[in-house]
Amino acid sequence: MARGRVYLVGAGPGDPELMTLKAKRLLSEAEVVLFDRLLSQEMLNGLDGAELIDVGKTAGNHKMTQEEINQLLIDRAEEGKVVVRLKGGDPYLFGRGGEEALALLGRGIPFEVVPGVTSAIAVPELAGIPVTHRGMTSSLTIVTGHEEPGKDSPLDWSALARLNGTLVVLMGVSRLEKNVSALISGGRSPETPAAIVEKGGWPEQRMISGTLKNIASKAKDAGIEPPAILVVGEVVKLADQLAPKKMAIFRPDAQMKDSAELARDYGFQAICAPSISLVKKPLPDDLARRLMMADCVVFTSANGVDMALGNDAIRAGLKDKLIVSIGPKTRRALDKHSLTSEVPEEYSSKGLEILLRNRCKNVLFLRSAQGSRYLSDDLRLAGLTIDDIPLYEVTGSGDPRLDNLIRNACAVDIFAFTSSSTARCLVERACELGLEASLRAALEKAVVAVIGKPTATELERLGVRVDVMPEEFTFEALLQALRRWYQ
């Protein structure tokens, strides 16, 4: 049998989209994939035909020794298989790819190295830190913060301290305090800017910044865990200007993809943390009669449109009615069902009153059970007869991404609330986790942005300050307002 071939492939710092085209192609062609711990599961999606072997390592917990990994590569290649050894970052930068290459060479097995985006440069970059910058530093030193025990030539931290450029320390969380102390003892100023970036390239990425004097204690207080990278040097200061603002979005999961993509288009780093789920409610027995009595039917959300128009009775009952949509997204949802609607110039009770004045008397709202009542109450005061049919119930999402967001709320720059229920369910879940105090501290520090008066009112009830509310109640208008806020 012909011998196989091994590819030592760098997967980059974590984000699947930062993999090279060659890496993705080789994965699709692989018969065997040996992969590390620090990789996104998305990188392995669609590889059902390949043998997937987890050889990941954590401190003090190796599923396989390096020698066993080397032997496994040799064994699979000698079976005639196409093997990909998928490694985080770059294979030859503290990835032990050189050891694997030498083992393969010793057995005469053909191999190829496929470079990856190294975390030593990419992770600081993603956190807003250029590792070199004209007028600040023109050199970069990359070291490991966790050396092999008994190494003949250990790192000379005193020599590193005397270097004036940027220092990047990989794999040094467990020895952070010792490494920082060694740099200070070697002559590096305790006031030198320093930052530690955790899970760079992942949705959970966060950065703690300070100085050499306090970065270890700050990292400990924040509960920083591997993988994390220490950056030391004046360039750390640039993160205040260059780091993308992290925006937490709490919309239902079905709406999250579009919202996150739009946020990224506006230059924000989206953190997807659905705080609510939508559960359909049974429709009332007298639905047909109530539809018949209405002169006008109002939809307040795209969710309501989609749920309502899945019902034949509602579709039939809308014939010859004046249909009103609150907001352009709701109107677009109706357009998809070939239903023409009118949108008030102002998404408020006043705007709706102006639109309906002298045109109808009986108004039917089709919306969530928790839909704001201020529209209904104000319209009643204007002399209109209002009816409400709740189409769906808003409940807490139970999404683990929300729990993770709450635990790491201090890393969020912007909390973006698109409805009163997203705010209420976030705070309720934080209370259940016993983390209400830390969430409120994060909200106080961050920018709080909302869509609509009901959402602002709910946050006020919850004791949370609102910073940004656009005049037009759409998510894109919210993003535009936030961009102006930061400019």
C-alpha positions in Angstrom: 0.0 0.0 0.0 1.3 3.5 -0.9 2.2 5.7 2.0 -0.1 8.5 2.9 0.7 12.1 3.4 0.5 14.4 6.4 -0.3 18.1 6.4 0.6 20.1 9.5 -2.0 22.8 9.3 -2.3 26.1 11.2 -5.9 26.9 12.1 -5.4 30.5 13.3 -6.4 32.0 16.6 -10.0 30.7 17.0 -12.3 32.4 14.5 -13.1 29.8 11.7 -13.1 32.6 9.2 -9.4 33.3 9.9 -8.4 29.9 8.5 -6.6 30.0 5.2 -8.3 28.8 2.0 -5.7 26.0 1.8 -6.4 24.9 5.3 -10.1 24.6 4.6 -9.5 22.7 1.3 -7.1 20.2 3.0 -9.6 19.6 5.8 -12.3 18.8 3.2 -9.9 16.3 1.6 -8.7 14.7 4.8 -9.3 11.1 5.8 -8.0 11.6 9.3 -7.9 14.8 11.3 -6.0 15.1 14.6 -7.1 18.3 16.2 -6.2 20.5 19.2 -8.4 21.7 22.1 -8.2 25.4 21.2 -10.2 25.1 18.0 -13.8 26.0 17.2 -16.1 23.1 16.6 -17.2 24.9 13.4 -13.9 24.1 11.8 -14.8 20.4 12.0 -18.3 20.8 10.7 -19.0 18.8 7.5 -16.1 16.4 8.1 -18.3 13.4 8.8 -16.4 11.2 6.4 -13.1 11.7 8.2 -11.8 10.0 11.3 -11.7 12.9 13.9 -9.2 12.4 16.8 -9.1 14.8 19.7 -5.5 15.1 20.9 -6.0 18.4 22.8 -3.8 19.3 25.8 -4.5 21.4 28.8 -2.1 22.2 31.6 -1.6 19.0 33.5 -4.1 17.1 31.4 -2.7 15.5 28.2 -5.0 13.1 26.3 -1.9 12.0 24.5 1.8 12.7 25.0 3.6 14.4 22.1 5.3 11.1 21.4 2.0 9.3 21.1 0.7 12.0 18.7 3.8 11.6 16.6 3.3 7.9 16.4 -0.4 8.3 15.6 0.5 10.5 12.6 3.0 7.9 11.4 0.6 5.0 11.9 -2.3 6.6 9.9 0.1 7.8 7.2 1.6 4.3 6.8 -2.0 3.0 6.4 -2.1 5.1 3.2 -4.3 7.9 4.7 -4.4 11.6 4.0 -3.9 13.1 7.5 -4.4 16.6 8.6 -2.8 17.7 11.9 -4.9 20.7 12.7 -3.2 23.0 15.2 -4.2 26.3 16.8 -2.3 29.4 15.5 0.7 28.5 13.4 2.3 25.0 13.5 5.8 26.2 14.1 5.2 28.9 16.7 5.1 27.0 20.0 3.0 24.5 18.3 5.5 21.6 18.4 5.0 21.2 14.6 8.7 21.0 14.2 8.8 17.9 16.4 6.1 16.3 14.4 7.8 17.1 11.1 11.1 15.6 12.3 9.3 12.4 13.4 7.6 12.1 10.0 10.9 12.8 8.2 12.6 10.1 10.2 10.1 7.5 8.8 10.3 8.9 5.3 6.7 10.1 5.3 5.9 13.0 3.1 4.5 16.0 4.8 3.7 19.7 4.2 3.4 22.6 6.5 0.5 25.0 6.0 1.1 28.3 7.9 -1.7 29.7 10.1 -2.4 33.1 11.4 -0.4 33.2 14.6 -2.2 34.3 17.8 0.9 36.2 18.9 0.0 38.9 16.3 -3.7 38.3 15.6 -5.0 38.3 19.1 -3.5 41.7 20.1 -4.7 43.0 16.7 -8.2 41.8 17.3 -8.2 43.6 20.7 -7.1 46.8 19.1 -3.3 46.5 19.8 -0.9 46.8 16.8 2.2 45.0 17.9 4.4 47.6 16.1 3.5 51.3 15.6 5.5 54.1 14.1 6.7 56.4 16.8 6.1 53.8 19.6 8.0 50.6 18.7 9.6 49.0 15.7 10.4 45.6 17.3 8.4 42.6 18.6 9.6 39.8 20.8 7.5 36.6 21.2 8.1 34.2 24.1 6.4 31.4 25.8 5.3 32.0 29.4 5.4 28.3 30.3 8.7 26.6 29.5 9.4 22.9 29.6 10.8 21.9 33.0 14.5 21.2 33.0 15.2 23.2 29.8 18.9 23.7 29.3 18.7 27.4 28.3 15.7 28.9 30.2 14.5 32.4 29.2 16.5 35.3 30.5 13.7 37.6 31.7 16.3 40.2 32.7 17.4 40.4 29.1 13.8 40.5 27.9 13.1 43.4 30.4 15.9 45.4 28.7 14.3 45.2 25.3 12.3 48.4 24.5 9.8 46.9 21.9 6.6 45.0 22.3 6.7 41.8 24.3 4.1 39.1 23.6 3.9 36.2 26.1 2.0 33.1 25.0 0.7 30.4 27.4 1.7 32.3 30.5 -1.5 32.5 32.6 -0.4 30.0 35.3 2.9 31.9 35.7 1.7 35.4 35.0 2.6 36.8 38.4 6.1 35.2 38.3 6.8 36.4 34.7 5.7 40.0 35.4 7.7 40.1 38.6 10.8 38.9 36.6 10.3 41.6 34.1 10.1 44.3 36.8 13.1 42.8 38.7 15.0 42.9 35.4 14.5 46.6 35.0 11.2 47.1 33.0 9.2 49.9 34.5 6.3 48.8 36.7 4.3 51.6 34.9 4.7 49.9 31.5 1.3 49.4 29.8 0.2 45.8 29.8 -2.9 43.9 28.7 -4.0 40.3 28.8 -6.4 39.0 26.1 -8.4 35.9 26.8 -9.9 33.7 24.1 -8.7 35.9 21.3 -10.7 35.4 18.1 -13.6 33.7 19.9 -17.0 35.3 20.7 -16.0 35.3 24.4 -12.9 37.4 23.8 -12.2 39.9 26.5 -9.2 42.1 27.5 -8.0 43.3 30.8 -5.5 46.2 30.7 -3.3 47.9 33.2 0.4 48.1 33.9 3.1 45.6 34.7 2.5 46.6 38.4 -1.1 45.6 38.5 -1.9 43.4 35.5 -1.5 40.1 37.4 -3.9 41.1 40.2 -6.4 42.5 37.7 -6.3 39.3 35.7 -6.8 37.3 38.9 -9.7 39.4 40.0 -11.3 39.0 36.5 -10.9 35.3 36.6 -8.8 35.2 33.4 -8.2 31.6 32.2 -6.2 30.0 29.3 -5.9 30.6 26.5 -4.7 34.1 27.1 -1.9 36.3 25.8 0.1 38.9 27.7 1.1 42.0 25.7 3.6 44.5 27.2 4.5 47.8 25.7 3.4 51.3 24.8 1.2 50.0 22.0 -1.3 48.7 24.6 -2.5 52.3 24.9 -3.8 52.3 21.3 -6.5 49.8 22.3 -8.6 52.6 23.8 -9.0 54.0 20.2 -8.6 51.0 18.0 -10.4 48.1 19.8 -13.8 47.4 18.3 -16.7 48.1 20.7 -18.3 44.9 21.9 -22.1 45.0 21.6 -24.3 42.5 23.4 -27.5 41.8 21.4 -30.4 40.0 23.2 -32.9 39.4 20.4 -34.4 35.9 19.8 -32.2 33.5 18.1 -34.1 33.5 14.9 -33.3 37.2 14.5 -29.8 37.1 15.7 -27.8 36.3 12.6 -29.1 39.3 10.6 -28.7 41.7 13.6 -25.1 40.5 14.3 -24.1 40.9 10.6 -25.6 44.4 10.5 -23.7 45.3 13.7 -20.5 44.1 12.2 -21.2 46.2 9.1 -21.2 49.2 11.4 -17.9 48.3 12.9 -19.1 46.7 16.2 -18.1 43.3 17.5 -21.4 41.5 18.1 -21.9 39.3 21.1 -25.0 37.1 20.5 -26.8 36.4 23.7 -30.5 35.8 23.1 -32.4 36.6 26.3 -35.9 35.8 25.1 -37.8 33.0 23.3 -41.2 33.3 21.6 -43.9 30.7 22.3 -47.1 30.7 20.3 -50.3 31.2 22.2 -53.6 29.5 21.2 -55.8 31.9 19.3 -59.2 32.9 20.8 -62.4 31.1 19.7 -64.0 34.4 18.7 -61.0 35.4 16.4 -63.2 35.7 13.3 -65.7 38.0 15.0 -63.0 40.3 16.4 -61.3 40.5 13.0 -64.6 41.3 11.4 -65.3 44.1 13.9 -62.0 45.8 13.3 -61.5 48.6 10.8 -57.7 48.5 11.2 -55.3 45.8 12.1 -51.9 46.8 13.6 -48.8 44.7 13.6 -46.0 45.8 15.9 -43.2 43.3 15.0 -42.0 41.0 12.2 -42.5 38.1 14.7 -46.1 38.9 15.0 -46.5 39.0 11.2 -44.9 35.6 10.7 -47.0 34.0 13.4 -50.3 35.6 12.4 -50.1 34.9 8.7 -49.5 31.2 9.3 -53.2 31.1 10.2 -55.7 31.0 7.4 -58.4 32.6 9.4 -56.3 35.7 10.1 -55.2 35.9 6.4 -58.9 35.8 5.3 -59.9 38.3 8.0 -57.4 40.9 6.8 -59.2 41.3 3.5 -60.3 44.9 2.9 -58.8 46.1 6.2 -56.4 49.0 6.7 -53.2 47.3 7.8 -50.6 49.2 9.8 -47.1 48.1 10.5 -45.0 49.7 13.3 -41.5 50.0 11.7 -40.0 49.1 8.3 -39.0 45.6 9.4 -42.6 44.8 10.2 -43.6 46.3 6.8 -41.1 44.2 5.0 -42.4 41.1 6.7 -45.9 42.0 5.5 -44.6 42.7 2.0 -43.3 39.1 1.9 -46.9 37.9 2.3 -48.0 40.3 -0.5 -49.9 42.5 2.0 -49.7 46.3 1.7 -49.4 48.2 4.9 -49.0 51.8 6.0 -46.3 53.0 8.5 -46.8 56.0 10.8 -44.1 58.6 10.4 -43.5 58.4 14.1 -43.5 55.0 15.8 -45.5 56.1 18.8 -49.1 56.5 19.9 -49.1 60.1 18.5 -47.8 58.9 15.1 -50.4 56.1 15.0 -53.2 58.5 16.0 -52.3 60.9 13.2 -52.3 58.1 10.7 -55.7 56.7 11.8 -57.5 60.0 12.6 -60.8 60.2 10.8 -60.1 56.9 9.0 -61.3 54.3 11.4 -62.8 53.7 14.8 -62.0 50.1 15.8 -58.3 49.1 16.0 -57.1 45.5 16.5 -53.5 44.8 17.7 -51.9 41.5 16.8 -48.8 41.2 18.9 -47.0 39.6 21.9 -48.8 39.0 25.2 -46.3 41.3 26.8 -46.7 44.0 24.1 -46.6 47.5 25.4 -49.9 48.9 26.5 -48.9 52.6 26.2 -49.9 52.6 22.5 -53.3 51.1 23.3 -54.0 53.4 26.3 -53.1 56.6 24.5 -55.2 55.6 21.5 -58.2 55.0 23.8 -57.8 58.4 25.2 -57.9 59.7 21.6 -61.4 58.1 21.2 -60.5 54.9 19.4 -61.8 51.5 20.4 -58.9 49.1 21.0 -58.7 45.3 20.9 -55.7 43.1 21.6 -55.1 39.5 20.5 -51.9 38.1 22.0 -50.2 35.9 19.4 -47.2 34.7 21.4 -45.7 34.7 24.8 -42.2 36.0 25.5 -40.2 33.8 27.9 -36.6 33.6 29.1 -34.4 31.9 26.5 -32.5 29.5 28.7 -29.7 30.0 26.2 -26.2 29.2 27.5 -24.8 32.2 25.5 -26.8 34.5 27.7 -25.4 32.9 30.9 -21.9 33.3 29.5 -22.6 36.9 28.7 -23.8 37.6 32.2 -20.7 36.0 33.7 -18.5 38.1 31.5 -20.6 41.3 31.4 -17.7 43.4 32.5 -16.2 42.9 29.0 -19.2 44.4 27.2 -19.0 48.0 25.9 -22.6 48.3 24.7 -25.8 46.7 25.8 -28.3 46.9 23.0 -32.0 46.3 24.0 -34.5 45.9 21.2 -37.6 45.4 23.4 -38.6 45.7 27.0 -38.7 41.9 27.4 -35.0 41.6 26.4 -34.1 43.9 29.2 -36.4 42.3 31.8 -35.3 38.7 31.0 -31.6 39.6 31.1 -32.0 41.0 34.6 -34.2 38.1 35.8 -31.6 35.6 34.6 -28.8 37.5 36.3 -30.8 37.3 39.5 -31.3 33.5 39.1 -27.5 33.1 38.6 -26.8 35.3 41.7 -25.0 37.8 39.5 -27.3 40.8 39.5 -24.8 43.0 41.3 -22.0 42.4 38.7 -24.4 42.8 35.8 -25.6 46.2 37.2 -22.0 47.3 37.6 -21.3 46.4 34.0 -24.4 48.2 32.8 -23.4 51.3 34.8 -19.9 51.2 33.1 -21.2 50.5 29.6 -23.3 52.4 27.0 -26.9 51.3 27.2 -28.8 51.7 23.9 -32.5 51.0 23.3 -35.1 50.9 20.6 -38.3 52.6 21.5 -40.0 54.4 24.4 -41.4 51.2 26.0 -37.9 49.7 26.3 -36.5 52.9 27.8 -39.4 52.9 30.3 -38.7 49.3 31.3 -35.1 50.0 31.9 -35.9 53.0 34.0 -38.2 50.7 36.0 -35.3 48.3 36.4 -33.1 51.2 37.6 -30.8 51.2 34.5 -29.7 54.4 32.8 -30.4 54.7 29.1 -27.7 56.5 27.0 -28.9 56.2 23.4 -32.3 56.0 21.8 -32.7 56.8 18.1 -35.7 58.8 16.9 -36.5 56.0 14.4 -37.2 52.8 16.2 -35.2 50.3 14.1 -32.0 48.3 14.8 -30.1 50.0 12.1 -31.1 53.5 13.4 -29.8 52.3 16.8 -26.4 51.4 15.2 -26.3 54.7 13.4 -26.9 56.5 16.7 -24.2 54.5 18.4 -21.7 55.3 15.8 -22.5 59.0 16.2 -22.2 58.6 20.0 -18.6 57.3 19.7 -17.6 59.8 17.0 
